[in-house]
Amino acid sequence: MSELIRTRLIQTEKYVVAVDVEMVIPADDPSEPCYEAEAVKFLREVKERAERDELNWLKQHGKVYAAVGAA
């Protein structure tokens, strides 16, 4: 099984958070990389923390982009 790192964007009403997550390429089906359970849990945590405005934690784990109202 091979591993690779991909950047994923997590979007909420106020933010978009770019985080790097590890994906694996299964030996029996190399056509589609997939997440392991730990990565799925991390992506859920990022979304939940973004919804709670936990900016300090988010900045430690990725890049945070704020939505801007239209002029």
TILOVO-933684 format. One record per residue (C-alpha): residue number from 0; residue in three letters; x, y, z. Coordinates in steps of 0.1 Angstrom, whole numbers, m for minus. Layout:
# TILOVO-933684
<atom i="NUM" aa="Ala" u="X" v="Y" w="Z"/>
...
END
This chain:
# TILOVO-933684
<atom i="0" aa="Met" u="0" v="0" w="0"/>
<atom i="1" aa="Ser" u="14" v="34" w="m10"/>
<atom i="2" aa="Glu" u="8" v="67" w="7"/>
<atom i="3" aa="Leu" u="5" v="102" w="m6"/>
<atom i="4" aa="Ile" u="m4" v="136" w="9"/>
<atom i="5" aa="Arg" u="m32" v="157" w="m6"/>
<atom i="6" aa="Thr" u="m46" v="191" w="3"/>
<atom i="7" aa="Arg" u="m83" v="191" w="10"/>
<atom i="8" aa="Leu" u="m106" v="221" w="14"/>
<atom i="9" aa="Ile" u="m131" v="221" w="42"/>
<atom i="10" aa="Gln" u="m158" v="247" w="37"/>
<atom i="11" aa="Thr" u="m182" v="263" w="63"/>
<atom i="12" aa="Glu" u="m203" v="294" w="62"/>
<atom i="13" aa="Lys" u="m175" v="316" w="74"/>
<atom i="14" aa="Tyr" u="m143" v="298" w="64"/>
<atom i="15" aa="Val" u="m125" v="276" w="40"/>
<atom i="16" aa="Val" u="m97" v="256" w="56"/>
<atom i="17" aa="Ala" u="m70" v="240" w="35"/>
<atom i="18" aa="Val" u="m54" v="210" w="53"/>
<atom i="19" aa="Asp" u="m30" v="183" w="42"/>
<atom i="20" aa="Val" u="m42" v="147" w="47"/>
<atom i="21" aa="Glu" u="m27" v="114" w="41"/>
<atom i="22" aa="Met" u="m43" v="91" w="15"/>
<atom i="23" aa="Val" u="m35" v="55" w="8"/>
<atom i="24" aa="Ile" u="m34" v="37" w="m25"/>
<atom i="25" aa="Pro" u="m46" v="1" w="m19"/>
<atom i="26" aa="Ala" u="m26" v="m26" w="m35"/>
<atom i="27" aa="Asp" u="m57" v="m44" w="m47"/>
<atom i="28" aa="Asp" u="m72" v="m13" w="m64"/>
<atom i="29" aa="Pro" u="m46" v="13" w="m72"/>
<atom i="30" aa="Ser" u="m70" v="33" w="m94"/>
<atom i="31" aa="Glu" u="m86" v="52" w="m65"/>
<atom i="32" aa="Pro" u="m67" v="67" w="m34"/>
<atom i="33" aa="Cys" u="m87" v="66" w="m2"/>
<atom i="34" aa="Tyr" u="m87" v="79" w="33"/>
<atom i="35" aa="Glu" u="m80" v="58" w="64"/>
<atom i="36" aa="Ala" u="m103" v="62" w="94"/>
<atom i="37" aa="Glu" u="m79" v="86" w="111"/>
<atom i="38" aa="Ala" u="m79" v="110" w="82"/>
<atom i="39" aa="Val" u="m117" v="110" w="80"/>
<atom i="40" aa="Lys" u="m119" v="118" w="117"/>
<atom i="41" aa="Phe" u="m94" v="146" w="113"/>
<atom i="42" aa="Leu" u="m114" v="162" w="84"/>
<atom i="43" aa="Arg" u="m146" v="160" w="105"/>
<atom i="44" aa="Glu" u="m128" v="177" w="134"/>
<atom i="45" aa="Val" u="m115" v="205" w="112"/>
<atom i="46" aa="Lys" u="m151" v="212" w="100"/>
<atom i="47" aa="Glu" u="m165" v="211" w="135"/>
<atom i="48" aa="Arg" u="m138" v="235" w="148"/>
<atom i="49" aa="Ala" u="m143" v="258" w="119"/>
<atom i="50" aa="Glu" u="m180" v="259" w="127"/>
<atom i="51" aa="Arg" u="m171" v="269" w="163"/>
<atom i="52" aa="Asp" u="m146" v="296" w="152"/>
<atom i="53" aa="Glu" u="m116" v="279" w="168"/>
<atom i="54" aa="Leu" u="m92" v="299" w="147"/>
<atom i="55" aa="Asn" u="m61" v="293" w="167"/>
<atom i="56" aa="Trp" u="m65" v="255" w="164"/>
<atom i="57" aa="Leu" u="m73" v="258" w="127"/>
<atom i="58" aa="Lys" u="m42" v="279" w="120"/>
<atom i="59" aa="Gln" u="m20" v="253" w="136"/>
<atom i="60" aa="His" u="m34" v="226" w="113"/>
<atom i="61" aa="Gly" u="m38" v="243" w="80"/>
<atom i="62" aa="Lys" u="m45" v="276" w="61"/>
<atom i="63" aa="Val" u="m77" v="295" w="70"/>
<atom i="64" aa="Tyr" u="m95" v="316" w="45"/>
<atom i="65" aa="Ala" u="m124" v="339" w="56"/>
<atom i="66" aa="Ala" u="m155" v="346" w="35"/>
<atom i="67" aa="Val" u="m159" v="382" w="26"/>
<atom i="68" aa="Gly" u="m193" v="398" w="20"/>
<atom i="69" aa="Ala" u="m201" v="411" w="m14"/>
<atom i="70" aa="Ala" u="m198" v="448" w="m20"/>
END
